[in-house]
Amino acid sequence: MLNDNIHGNAMAKGRLNFMSRLKPQEVITLADADTAATLATTGYRPKANALDAYIGFDGATGGFNGTAAPLAIGSPVSISNYIGSSPDDSTWKERLTLTSKTLKVPLDVQAGVPYEVSGPEVAKPLPATPGFQKAYFKAGYGLCAIDSAGAEKCMGGGPTAKTEAAPEDADTPWFTAIHVEEKAAVFSSVPGKAAFFGVVLPFPKITTQLTYTVGGADTSSTTYDIGIYSGTPDGLCTLLAHTGPRPGRSAMTPGYHTVDWKNGAVRLRPGRYYLAMTASSTKSSAVLGGESNRLTFAGGTGPDTVGNVELTISGELDATRVCPTDSYKTAIVPAFVVH
């Protein structure tokens, strides 16, 4: 690091200067997700991990010009901005996660920017500046936009609309399989591995509970955790809901079981998800109901192939993991009711 002598330059460059002209990379790794790989790599610079926290460069894989360097900031969970407070996971003013960007302060948009944001509104506001659009929330209509001529378009049809979007509530269950074979959904026989199964949710859903059926019981002290992840192939997988570790003597007795999600209600948007299962022991694990020949993008066909994601602790799902690679095939999918 250079010293603090600016040599007469009032706006001198920083004391830390990487002079990078390379491909996208992590320049500063703040939290290493795989220290073992780092220590085992010559030069201590292995391939970046999707679960690292880092500051680096984005952009084309062929490199970039130093006068147009794209900055990248990454985290496996969230990126938070604080003003006037220490990081405490609470007093942030802006937070970006995998599913949303949350603001605790008003959003001010400078005049001349092509999009204006206002709200909450209860009626149609004044038209936008010529050449612009104004976005706002309107009671009974949801998100709306109005142009400079006063033409308004809304995502919702309004209070008198005769048609509605798919309901986003706890009354419409999500069946993850069409047919139920009593002993189809197996746990991984590989230590330290969780079974991730690719599924698609076709409608918005708010869920508080999970129902599953046990065909092969386990009444031992082995703990089981079942959950739902969202993410992209080979990218970050984020745990949205899970039962938490539960002993087989209560969670894996024969028949149907209905349990609450550990952290309460969860809102799911239409899209791709992973059903995840793990057991603390790989011997004499329970077997759940499911389909053994369901078309999917992630999964396996038996105890030795369903384990496709490494865990920190067997029997407990991690908050974040690296999603498995997509592989379109017929494989096992658990028969869950998400409701």
N, C-alpha and C positions, 0 to 999 in steps of 0.2 A: 504494500500500500504506500502511495506517495505521501510526502509530508504536507503540511497545511500552508506551505509557501506558494502564493499564487503568482509571484514574480511580476507584480504590477497589473495583472489581468483581473479587472473587477468581476467579470463573469467567467471565471476559469472553469475548465472541465473538471470532472470529479477526480478524487484521490484514488478511485478504483476504476480502471479503464481496461476493458477486455479486448477492444479493437477487433471484434469478431466479424468475419466475413464468411462464415461457414453455413452449413445446412441447418434446418430447425433443430434445436437442441436445448437441453437444460444447461443454463450457465451457472446458476447457483441452486443446488439441491438443498432445500431447507429441511426436509424430512425424507430419509431414504427408506423406501418400502421393502427393500431386500438387501440388507447390509451384508449378508453372506455372499451374494453375487458380487458386490462391490469389492469385498476383501479378496475374493478369489480371482479377480480380473487384473491382468497386467495393466498398470497405469491407473487402476482404481476407477475406471470410467466404463462400466458395462452399459448395455442398452437401457435406455430410460424405461421406467416402470409406470404404468398408468395410475398407480396408487401413490406415486411420489408427490410431495409438495415442492414447488419449484418456481424460479424466475428464469425465463429463457427467451429464445427467439422463435417466432413462427415463420410462415412464409413458404416459398417454393422449395422443393427438395433439392434443387440445384444450387442453392445459395442465394444471396441477396446483396444488394449494394449498400454500403454503410450509410448512405444518405437517405435510405428508405427502409430502415430495419423494423420489422413488425415484432412488437413485444408480446410475449406469452407469459401468463401467470396461471399456474395450475394447482389444484388441490383435489384430493379424492372425495372430500365431503362438502366444503363450502369455502367461499372467499368473502371476507367481511371487511368493511371499511369503518373505521372508528374516527371520531372527532372529539377531542377533549376528554378521552377516557382510556384506561388500559384495557387490553383484550380480556374480556370476562365471559364471553359467549352470551352476552345479554344486552349491553348498551351500544351495540353497533348501530349505524345509521343506514347501511345498505348491505345486503347479503345476497350472493349468487349461489344457488345450489343446482343440482342436476335437473330439477323440475321447475324452478321458478327463480325470479329475481324480486326481492322484497325491499321496499323502501319504508323507512320510518320518518322521513321528512318529505315535504311537498316537492313535486317535480316542476321546476320552472323552465319553460321553453322560450328561448330568445326569439323575438320577432324576426321573421325571415327564414326560419327553419320550416321545411316542407310539411311537417306534421305538428299539430297542436294537440295538447291533452288537457281535458277539463273534467270536472265532475266532483262528487256525484251530482248529476242533473236530474230534474224531475219532469222537464219538458224540453221541447226542441230549443236549442240555444241559437244565438245569432250566427249567420253564416261565417265561414272562415274567410281569411284574407284572400283576395284573388290569386289563383295559382296554388292554393294550399288546401289541405283538408284538416278538419278538426275532429278528433276522436274523443268520445265521452260516454258515460254510462247513463242510461235513461230508465227510469223506474218502469218495470214491466216489460222492457224491451231488451235489456242487456247492453252489450257494447254496440255503439252506433258511430257513424261517421257522417259528416255534412260537408259539402263543398261550398265554394264561394257563391254559387247560384242558389243555394238553399236546398239542394237535393239531398235527402236524408236516406241512408240505408242502415238497417239494424239487423243484428244476428238473430234476435228473437222476434216473434211475430206480434208481440204485444198482448195485452190482457184479453182481447176479443178474438185472438187467433184460434182457428179451428184445428190446426195441426200443431203438434209439439215435437220437440226433439226427444231422443231416447231419454227416459227418466234417469236421473242421477240420484238414486236413493237406495235404501236398504231393502226395498221390496222386490227388486228384480234380481234373482240369484244368478251367479256366473257358474255354470257347470263346465269344468275344465276338460271333461271327457264325455263322449256320447254313450258309450257302453261301459259297464263295470264288470271286470273279471275279479273274482274274490282275492286272488293272490298274484297280482301283476306288478305293482309298484314296489320294487325292492330298494333297500338301502345299499350303499357301496360297501364292498368287502375289502376295499383298499384303505388302510389306516390314514387318517388325516384328510380324507377326501369327502366332499359333499356331492350329492347328485342334483344337477340342475337340468330341468326339463323345459323346453321351449314351448310356449303357448301364446295365443293371441286373444285379447279381450276386444270384442266388437262394439261395446257401448260404454259410456261413462258409468262409474260405479263407486258408491260409498260403501265400505265394508267394515264391519266390527267383529265378525266371527268367521270361523272355518269349520266345515264339517268334512270328516273323512271316515272311511271304514277300514277296520282291521280284519284281514283274512287269516294272517298268521300271527298269533299272539306272542308277546314277550312280557312276562310279569317279573322280570329281574329289575335291578337298580340301574340298568343302562338308561341313559338320558337321551331323549329325542327332541329335535327342534325342526319345525316345519315353517317355511316362510315364502315370501314373494319378493323377487328382485326386479328392478328395471335397469336397462342398460343396452349397450350395443356390442356386437361381436368383437372380442379382443379388447374392448374398452372397459370403462368403469361400470361395475354393477353395484347398485345401491339397494340396501335392504329397506323395503317399504313397510313390511308387516311380518311378524313372526310370533309363534306361540311361546317362545322362550323354552329353555331346556326343561323337559318334563320326564319323570321316571316312567319306565315301561310298565311298572305294576299298576299305574293309574291311566297312563296315556295309550297303552298298547294292549288292552284287554279286547277280546273278540267283540265285533259289532261296530255300530256307528258311534262316533264321538263328535260333539260340538264344543268348541273352545273359543274363548275370546282372544283377540290379538293382544299381545302383551302391552302395547303402547296405545291402545284405544283405536278409534275410528281412523280410517285411511281413505283418501280419495284417489281413485285410479282413473286415468284417462284411457280412451281406446288406444290400443297399440300392442306391442310385443312385450312379454314378460317371461320371467323364469320362475317356475315352481322349484323350491329347494328343500332338500331333506338331508338330515345328518343324524347319525347315532354315535354315542361315545364309545361303543364297542363294535367290532366287526364280526363278532361271533354270535350266531343264533339270533340275528336281528329280526325284528318284526317284518311282516309283509302287508302292504296296504292294497286296497282295491284300486284298479286302474285299467287302462287299455294297453295291450302289449304290442299292437300294430297300428299306432296312430302316427299320421304324418306330422313331422315336427322339424324344427331347425336346431335342436339341441337335445341330447338324451342318449341312452344306451339300451341294450337289450338284456342285460343281466347284471348280477352283483359286481362282476369284475369290470364292467364297462360303463356303468351309470355314474361312477365317481369321476367327474370332469372338472372340479374346482377344488383347489387346496384351501384348507381352513387353518386358522391359528390354533383352535382347540376343537377336537372332535366332539360332536354332540352339541355344539353351539354355533349358530350362524354369525358370521362377522358383519359389521355394519357396511363394509365395502369389500369387494373382491374384484378380480379381473374376470369379465364374462368369458364363457367358452367360445371357441370358433364356431361359426355357423356350419352345419352339415345337414343338408336336407335328406331325410330318410324316414322310414317307418321304425318307430322305437316305442319304448314305454312312456306313457304319460299318466300321472296319478289322477284318479277320479276324485277331485275335490269339489265342494260346494263353497264358493266364496260369497258370503251374504252378510 
